[in-house]
């Protein structure tokens, strides 16, 4: 990737990362208060609700949102945006009779009857998030990444503020967490939509046409016919832990899992998601010019060097960190984070690079991956549930993820044209630089030092590591949000 293009890529990522960082800082700072206001059961109800809406939401646009990125002509892309909005309206409308006739059965299977009063919020939640999804891809196409940062910060402030307000007012329930999430999504969608209309309203009015939408409907039919199934399988596989842990154990267990997984997601939320979004736009261009392999190799190294250390720290000291930050009640969530950490490293790399399937228009590979993923995850969690052990369930879940994600990550990188020796070299370089920090932290654990000291040491090691990274490799430093 030429220096000028690398600078442009890093600049676009930084725009997204800056907003995402502020949004995550708000969430992180509020989390110790929220975990002391709301119990694990409340977080469990939120996780189950989000799982249901996520499964419906991933096909809200019938995957036509991905096609917004692909046309060279902006007018064709505008018609795809219009088609997405129509699909969202249709799908969210269909959820009403589905929940009316099948809601009680769903909640019975999930062992969460107390969630019944909040099912009415699912259709508007799907509608709002589906519209945001379509606008998000239009925003990526036009490379106005700053607008998305504003929307994300707005969502974090609104939802977190509402959660804290409800908690301090004495309404610390799962319903308050769900309602706050809906409020945050509504405000952020309005903010992003308003910015897009302000800047692009002329193109949106002139470019949208029924003929264009029908043409796009046929031209990109692979997305609803093939990729929608792939995405649905992928989303169901992500939500399986919430569903099956609730069914075999309780919403309290789901609450522990959701907090542990939320912390593991931080590197993805801060860096990986932004890189993935910009990578999709850039990869679409680089594929046409024949430079995709160079881009993939560079981004793989960036992802590993940025995400490896914090996840390894959680793998070593998860319970200590969670008990200090969130309270002793949540040390169980730290144990879950430990178990899932090694799989998370591979997922952190795979998730942004998974867009290669779309760029190369080989969606069937994604369908195969997601099929294998959901089968192995389902078997892992069911076996652990039958054994009556959350640790076994999550251990098998993590192991299956390492095998499936690792295999397909290698396939993706090779599909992009990166030589095998280059892959090995990138992995080795990324691992070696974390060794000193890991040795120090393991030594502290062996010495059975206090949890608070372990937490402070972990923070110090991360700060020192990233300062070293910025000094040693300015190219990597350009992707960091500080």
C-alpha positions as CSV (number, residue, x, y, z in Angstrom):
1,X,0.0,0.0,0.0
2,X,1.6,3.3,-1.1
3,X,2.5,5.8,1.7
4,X,-0.1,8.3,0.6
5,X,-2.8,5.7,0.6
6,X,-1.6,4.3,3.9
7,X,-1.9,7.8,5.4
8,X,-5.4,8.2,4.0
9,X,-6.4,4.9,5.4
10,X,-5.0,5.7,8.8
11,X,-6.7,9.1,8.8
12,X,-10.1,7.6,8.0
13,X,-9.6,5.0,10.7
14,X,-8.6,7.7,13.2
15,X,-11.8,9.7,12.5
16,X,-13.8,6.6,13.4
17,X,-11.6,5.6,16.3
18,X,-11.7,9.1,17.9
19,X,-15.5,9.0,18.1
20,X,-15.6,5.4,19.1
21,X,-12.9,6.0,21.8
22,X,-14.9,8.9,23.4
23,X,-18.0,6.7,23.2
24,X,-16.2,3.8,24.8
25,X,-14.6,6.0,27.5
26,X,-18.1,7.1,28.5
27,X,-19.2,3.5,28.7
28,X,-16.1,2.3,30.6
29,X,-16.2,5.1,33.1
30,X,-19.9,4.5,33.7
31,X,-19.5,0.7,34.0
32,X,-18.3,0.5,37.6
33,X,-21.3,2.6,38.7
34,X,-23.7,0.6,36.5
35,X,-22.5,-2.8,37.8
36,X,-23.0,-1.5,41.4
37,X,-26.5,-0.2,40.6
38,X,-27.8,-3.1,38.4
39,X,-27.3,-6.7,39.3
40,X,-26.2,-9.5,36.9
41,X,-29.9,-10.5,36.3
42,X,-30.7,-7.0,34.8
43,X,-27.7,-7.3,32.5
44,X,-28.8,-10.8,31.6
45,X,-32.2,-9.5,30.5
46,X,-30.6,-6.8,28.4
47,X,-28.3,-9.4,26.8
48,X,-31.3,-11.6,25.9
49,X,-33.3,-8.7,24.5
50,X,-30.3,-7.5,22.4
51,X,-29.7,-11.1,21.2
52,X,-33.3,-11.3,19.9
53,X,-33.2,-7.9,18.1
54,X,-29.7,-8.6,16.7
55,X,-30.9,-11.8,14.9
56,X,-33.8,-10.0,13.3
57,X,-31.8,-6.8,12.7
58,X,-29.0,-8.5,10.7
59,X,-31.5,-9.3,7.9
60,X,-33.5,-6.0,8.3
61,X,-32.0,-4.7,5.0
62,X,-31.8,-8.2,3.5
63,X,-28.1,-7.5,3.3
64,X,-28.6,-5.0,0.5
65,X,-26.7,-2.5,2.7
66,X,-23.5,-4.1,1.6
67,X,-24.3,-3.3,-2.0
68,X,-24.3,0.4,-1.2
69,X,-20.5,0.2,-1.2
70,X,-20.1,-1.6,-4.6
71,X,-21.4,0.5,-7.5
72,X,-19.1,3.0,-9.1
73,X,-22.1,5.3,-9.8
74,X,-23.4,7.3,-6.9
75,X,-26.9,7.3,-8.3
76,X,-27.0,3.5,-8.3
77,X,-25.8,3.5,-4.7
78,X,-28.5,6.0,-3.6
79,X,-31.2,3.6,-5.1
80,X,-29.7,0.8,-3.0
81,X,-30.0,3.0,0.1
82,X,-33.7,3.6,-0.7
83,X,-34.1,-0.2,-1.2
84,X,-32.6,-0.8,2.2
85,X,-35.0,1.5,3.9
86,X,-38.0,-0.3,2.2
87,X,-36.6,-3.6,3.4
88,X,-36.2,-2.4,6.9
89,X,-39.8,-1.2,7.1
90,X,-41.1,-4.5,5.8
91,X,-39.0,-6.7,8.1
92,X,-39.7,-4.6,11.3
93,X,-43.5,-4.8,10.4
94,X,-43.4,-8.6,10.1
95,X,-41.9,-8.9,13.6
96,X,-45.3,-7.6,15.1
97,X,-47.4,-10.8,14.3
98,X,-44.4,-13.0,14.9
99,X,-44.0,-11.7,18.5
100,X,-47.8,-11.6,19.1
101,X,-48.3,-15.2,18.3
102,X,-44.9,-16.7,19.3
103,X,-43.5,-14.4,22.0
104,X,-44.6,-16.4,25.0
105,X,-43.1,-19.6,23.6
106,X,-39.8,-17.8,22.9
107,X,-39.5,-16.5,26.4
108,X,-40.4,-19.9,27.9
109,X,-37.5,-21.5,25.9
110,X,-35.2,-18.8,27.1
111,X,-36.2,-19.1,30.8
112,X,-37.0,-15.4,30.8
113,X,-40.7,-14.8,31.4
114,X,-40.0,-11.5,33.1
115,X,-38.9,-10.1,29.7
116,X,-42.5,-10.3,28.4
117,X,-43.5,-6.6,29.0
118,X,-40.6,-5.4,26.8
119,X,-41.3,-7.5,23.7
120,X,-43.3,-4.6,22.3
121,X,-40.1,-2.6,22.0
122,X,-38.6,-5.1,19.5
123,X,-40.2,-3.8,16.3
124,X,-39.2,-0.2,16.8
125,X,-35.7,-1.3,17.9
126,X,-35.3,-3.3,14.7
127,X,-36.6,-0.4,12.6
128,X,-34.3,2.2,14.1
129,X,-31.2,0.0,14.1
130,X,-32.0,-1.1,10.5
131,X,-32.2,2.5,9.3
132,X,-28.9,3.2,11.1
133,X,-27.3,0.2,9.4
134,X,-28.2,1.5,5.9
135,X,-27.1,5.0,6.7
136,X,-23.9,3.7,8.1
137,X,-22.9,2.0,4.8
138,X,-23.9,5.1,2.8
139,X,-21.7,7.1,5.2
140,X,-18.8,4.7,4.6
141,X,-19.2,5.0,0.9
142,X,-19.0,8.8,1.0
143,X,-16.1,8.6,3.5
144,X,-17.6,11.0,5.9
145,X,-16.4,9.0,8.9
146,X,-16.5,12.0,11.2
147,X,-20.3,12.0,11.0
148,X,-20.4,8.4,12.3
149,X,-18.1,9.4,15.2
150,X,-20.6,12.1,16.2
151,X,-23.5,9.6,16.1
152,X,-21.6,7.1,18.2
153,X,-20.7,9.6,20.9
154,X,-24.3,10.8,21.0
155,X,-25.6,7.3,21.4
156,X,-23.2,6.5,24.2
157,X,-24.0,9.7,26.1
158,X,-27.7,9.3,25.7
159,X,-28.0,5.6,26.6
160,X,-25.4,5.7,29.4
161,X,-27.0,8.8,30.9
162,X,-30.4,7.3,30.8
163,X,-29.2,4.1,32.5
164,X,-27.4,6.0,35.3
165,X,-30.4,8.3,35.7
166,X,-32.8,5.4,36.0
167,X,-30.5,3.5,38.4
168,X,-30.0,6.4,40.8
169,X,-33.7,7.1,40.7
170,X,-34.4,3.6,42.0
171,X,-35.4,1.9,38.7
172,X,-32.4,-0.4,38.4
173,X,-34.1,-3.1,36.3
174,X,-33.5,-4.9,33.1
175,X,-36.3,-2.9,31.6
176,X,-34.5,0.4,32.3
177,X,-31.4,-0.9,30.5
178,X,-33.4,-2.0,27.5
179,X,-35.3,1.3,27.4
180,X,-32.1,3.3,27.7
181,X,-30.6,1.3,24.8
182,X,-33.6,2.1,22.6
183,X,-33.4,5.8,23.5
184,X,-29.6,5.9,22.6
185,X,-30.2,4.1,19.2
186,X,-33.0,6.5,18.3
187,X,-31.0,9.6,19.0
188,X,-27.9,8.4,17.2
189,X,-29.9,7.4,14.1
190,X,-31.6,10.8,14.1
191,X,-28.2,12.5,14.4
192,X,-26.6,10.5,11.6
193,X,-29.6,10.8,9.4
194,X,-29.7,14.6,9.9
195,X,-26.1,15.0,9.0
196,X,-26.5,12.9,5.8
197,X,-29.6,14.8,4.8
198,X,-27.9,18.1,5.4
199,X,-24.9,17.2,3.2
200,X,-26.3,14.8,0.6
201,X,-30.0,15.7,0.3
202,X,-29.7,16.9,-3.4
203,X,-28.1,13.6,-4.4
204,X,-30.5,11.5,-2.3
205,X,-33.6,13.2,-3.9
206,X,-32.3,13.0,-7.5
207,X,-30.6,9.6,-7.3
208,X,-33.4,7.5,-5.8
209,X,-35.7,5.9,-8.3
210,X,-38.0,2.8,-8.5
211,X,-36.2,1.7,-11.6
212,X,-32.8,1.9,-9.9
213,X,-34.1,0.0,-6.9
214,X,-35.5,-2.8,-9.0
215,X,-32.3,-3.0,-11.0
216,X,-30.3,-3.2,-7.8
217,X,-32.7,-5.8,-6.4
218,X,-31.9,-8.1,-9.3
219,X,-28.2,-7.1,-9.8
220,X,-27.3,-7.9,-6.2
221,X,-29.7,-10.7,-5.5
222,X,-26.9,-12.9,-4.1
223,X,-27.0,-10.8,-0.9
224,X,-30.5,-11.7,0.2
225,X,-30.4,-15.2,-1.4
226,X,-27.0,-16.2,-0.1
227,X,-25.3,-13.7,2.2
228,X,-28.5,-13.1,4.3
229,X,-28.4,-16.7,5.3
230,X,-24.7,-16.5,6.0
231,X,-25.2,-13.3,8.1
232,X,-28.2,-14.9,9.9
233,X,-26.2,-18.0,10.8
234,X,-23.3,-15.8,12.0
235,X,-25.6,-13.6,14.2
236,X,-27.4,-16.6,15.6
237,X,-24.1,-18.2,16.5
238,X,-23.1,-15.0,18.3
239,X,-26.3,-15.0,20.3
240,X,-26.3,-18.7,21.1
241,X,-24.4,-18.2,24.4
242,X,-27.1,-15.8,25.7
243,X,-29.9,-18.1,24.7
244,X,-28.4,-21.4,25.8
245,X,-26.8,-20.1,29.0
246,X,-30.2,-18.7,30.0
247,X,-31.9,-22.0,29.0
248,X,-29.5,-24.3,30.9
249,X,-28.6,-22.0,33.8
250,X,-30.2,-18.5,34.4
251,X,-30.3,-14.9,33.3
252,X,-27.7,-14.2,36.1
253,X,-25.2,-16.4,34.3
254,X,-26.0,-14.5,31.1
255,X,-25.3,-11.3,32.9
256,X,-21.8,-12.5,33.9
257,X,-21.1,-13.7,30.4
258,X,-22.4,-10.4,28.8
259,X,-20.1,-8.2,31.0
260,X,-17.1,-10.5,30.4
261,X,-17.7,-10.5,26.6
262,X,-18.3,-6.7,26.6
263,X,-14.8,-6.2,28.0
264,X,-13.2,-8.6,25.6
265,X,-15.0,-6.6,22.8
266,X,-13.3,-3.4,23.8
267,X,-10.3,-3.7,21.4
268,X,-12.7,-4.5,18.6
269,X,-15.0,-1.6,19.5
270,X,-12.2,0.8,19.8
271,X,-10.0,-0.2,16.9
272,X,-11.0,-3.3,15.0
273,X,-14.5,-2.2,14.1
274,X,-13.2,1.1,12.7
275,X,-10.4,-0.6,10.8
276,X,-12.9,-3.1,9.4
277,X,-15.2,-0.4,8.2
278,X,-12.5,1.6,6.4
279,X,-10.9,-1.6,5.2
280,X,-14.1,-2.6,3.4
281,X,-14.2,0.7,1.5
282,X,-10.4,0.6,0.8
283,X,-10.4,-3.1,-0.2
284,X,-13.1,-2.5,-2.7
285,X,-10.8,0.0,-4.4
286,X,-7.5,-2.0,-4.0
287,X,-9.1,-5.2,-5.4
288,X,-9.8,-3.3,-8.7
289,X,-6.2,-2.1,-8.8
290,X,-4.6,-5.4,-7.9
291,X,-3.2,-4.2,-4.5
292,X,-5.4,-6.2,-2.2
293,X,-2.7,-8.5,-0.8
294,X,-0.5,-5.6,0.3
295,X,-3.5,-4.0,2.1
296,X,-4.5,-7.3,3.8
297,X,-1.0,-8.0,5.1
298,X,-0.6,-4.5,6.5
299,X,-3.9,-4.5,8.2
300,X,-3.4,-8.0,9.7
301,X,-0.2,-6.8,11.3
302,X,-1.8,-3.6,12.6
303,X,-4.7,-5.6,14.2
304,X,-2.4,-8.1,15.9
305,X,0.0,-5.6,17.3
306,X,-2.8,-3.4,18.6
307,X,-5.2,-6.1,20.0
308,X,-2.9,-8.9,21.2
309,X,-1.6,-7.5,24.5
310,X,-4.9,-6.3,26.2
311,X,-6.5,-9.6,25.4
312,X,-3.6,-11.6,26.8
313,X,-3.7,-9.5,29.9
314,X,-7.3,-10.5,30.5
315,X,-6.3,-14.1,29.8
316,X,-3.9,-13.9,32.7
317,X,-5.6,-11.6,35.2
318,X,-9.3,-11.5,34.3
319,X,-10.8,-12.1,37.7
320,X,-8.4,-9.7,39.4
321,X,-9.2,-6.9,37.0
322,X,-13.0,-7.5,37.1
323,X,-13.2,-7.6,40.9
324,X,-11.3,-4.3,41.2
325,X,-13.2,-2.4,38.4
326,X,-16.7,-3.8,38.7
327,X,-16.8,-5.1,42.3
328,X,-16.2,-8.4,43.9
329,X,-19.6,-9.7,42.8
330,X,-18.4,-9.7,39.1
331,X,-15.2,-11.7,39.5
332,X,-17.1,-14.6,37.9
333,X,-17.4,-12.5,34.7
334,X,-13.6,-12.1,34.8
335,X,-13.2,-15.9,34.8
336,X,-15.5,-16.1,31.7
337,X,-13.3,-13.5,30.0
338,X,-10.2,-15.6,30.8
339,X,-11.8,-18.7,29.2
340,X,-12.8,-16.8,26.0
341,X,-9.7,-14.7,25.6
342,X,-7.6,-16.8,23.3
343,X,-10.5,-17.2,20.8
344,X,-11.1,-13.5,21.0
345,X,-7.6,-12.8,19.6
346,X,-8.3,-14.7,16.4
347,X,-11.8,-13.2,16.2
348,X,-10.3,-9.7,16.5
349,X,-8.2,-10.5,13.3
350,X,-10.9,-12.3,11.4
351,X,-13.8,-9.8,11.8
352,X,-12.4,-6.9,9.8
353,X,-10.9,-9.3,7.2
354,X,-14.2,-11.1,6.7
355,X,-15.1,-8.3,4.2
356,X,-12.8,-10.0,1.8
357,X,-15.6,-12.5,1.0
358,X,-17.8,-9.5,0.0
359,X,-15.2,-7.7,-2.0
360,X,-14.3,-10.9,-4.0
361,X,-18.1,-11.7,-4.3
362,X,-17.5,-15.1,-2.9
363,X,-20.3,-15.1,-0.3
364,X,-20.6,-18.9,-0.4
365,X,-17.3,-19.1,1.6
366,X,-18.9,-17.0,4.3
367,X,-22.0,-19.2,4.3
368,X,-19.8,-22.3,4.8
369,X,-17.9,-20.6,7.6
370,X,-21.0,-19.5,9.4
371,X,-22.6,-22.9,9.0
372,X,-19.6,-24.6,10.6
373,X,-19.4,-21.9,13.3
374,X,-23.0,-22.3,14.5
375,X,-22.9,-26.1,14.5
376,X,-19.7,-26.2,16.6
377,X,-20.9,-23.5,19.0
378,X,-24.2,-25.1,19.5
379,X,-22.7,-28.5,20.3
380,X,-20.1,-26.9,22.6
381,X,-22.7,-25.0,24.7
382,X,-25.2,-27.9,24.8
383,X,-22.5,-30.4,25.9
384,X,-21.5,-27.9,28.7
385,X,-25.1,-27.4,29.6
386,X,-25.8,-31.1,29.9
387,X,-22.6,-31.5,32.0
388,X,-24.1,-28.7,34.2
389,X,-20.9,-26.6,34.0
390,X,-20.6,-23.1,32.6
391,X,-16.8,-23.4,32.6
392,X,-17.0,-26.5,30.4
393,X,-19.6,-24.9,28.1
394,X,-17.5,-21.7,27.6
395,X,-14.2,-23.7,27.3
396,X,-15.6,-25.8,24.5
397,X,-17.1,-22.7,22.9
398,X,-13.7,-21.0,23.0
399,X,-11.9,-24.0,21.6
400,X,-14.4,-24.4,18.7
401,X,-13.9,-20.7,17.9
402,X,-10.1,-21.0,17.8
403,X,-10.3,-23.9,15.3
404,X,-13.0,-22.5,13.0
405,X,-12.0,-18.9,13.1
406,X,-8.3,-19.8,12.7
407,X,-8.9,-22.0,9.7
408,X,-11.0,-19.5,7.9
409,X,-8.8,-16.5,8.8
410,X,-5.9,-18.3,7.1
411,X,-8.2,-19.0,4.0
412,X,-9.2,-15.4,3.8
413,X,-5.6,-14.1,3.9
414,X,-4.5,-16.6,1.3
415,X,-7.5,-15.8,-0.8
416,X,-6.4,-12.2,-0.9
417,X,-3.0,-13.3,-2.3
418,X,-0.8,-13.0,0.8
419,X,2.1,-15.6,0.7
420,X,2.1,-18.2,3.5
421,X,5.6,-17.1,4.7
422,X,4.4,-13.5,5.0
423,X,1.5,-14.7,7.3
424,X,3.9,-16.5,9.6
425,X,6.3,-13.6,9.7
426,X,3.5,-11.2,10.7
427,X,2.2,-13.4,13.5
428,X,5.8,-14.0,14.9
429,X,6.6,-10.3,14.9
430,X,3.4,-9.4,16.6
431,X,3.8,-12.1,19.3
432,X,7.4,-11.4,20.2
433,X,6.9,-7.8,21.2
434,X,4.3,-8.8,23.9
435,X,6.6,-11.3,25.6
436,X,8.3,-8.9,28.2
437,X,5.0,-7.6,29.4
438,X,3.5,-11.1,29.7
439,X,6.5,-12.4,31.6
440,X,6.2,-9.6,34.1
441,X,2.4,-10.1,34.6
442,X,2.7,-13.9,35.0
443,X,5.5,-13.4,37.6
444,X,3.2,-11.1,39.6
445,X,0.4,-13.7,39.5
446,X,2.8,-16.5,40.6
447,X,3.8,-14.3,43.5
448,X,0.1,-14.0,44.5
449,X,0.1,-10.3,44.6
450,X,-3.0,-8.3,45.6
451,X,-5.7,-7.9,42.9
452,X,-5.4,-4.1,43.0
453,X,-1.7,-4.2,42.4
454,X,-2.3,-6.7,39.5
455,X,-4.8,-4.2,38.0
456,X,-2.4,-1.2,38.3
457,X,0.5,-3.3,36.9
458,X,-1.7,-4.3,33.9
459,X,-2.6,-0.7,33.2
460,X,1.1,0.3,33.4
461,X,2.2,-2.5,31.1
462,X,-0.4,-1.5,28.5
463,X,0.6,2.1,28.6
464,X,4.3,1.2,28.3
465,X,3.6,-1.2,25.4
466,X,1.6,1.3,23.3
467,X,4.2,4.1,23.9
468,X,6.8,1.7,22.7
469,X,4.7,0.8,19.7
470,X,4.2,4.5,18.8
471,X,7.9,5.2,19.0
472,X,9.0,2.0,17.2
473,X,6.4,2.0,14.4
474,X,4.8,5.4,13.6
475,X,2.6,3.6,11.1
476,X,1.0,1.5,13.9
477,X,0.7,4.6,16.1
478,X,-1.3,6.3,13.4
479,X,-4.2,3.9,14.1
480,X,-4.2,4.4,17.9
481,X,-6.8,6.8,19.4
482,X,-4.3,8.6,21.6
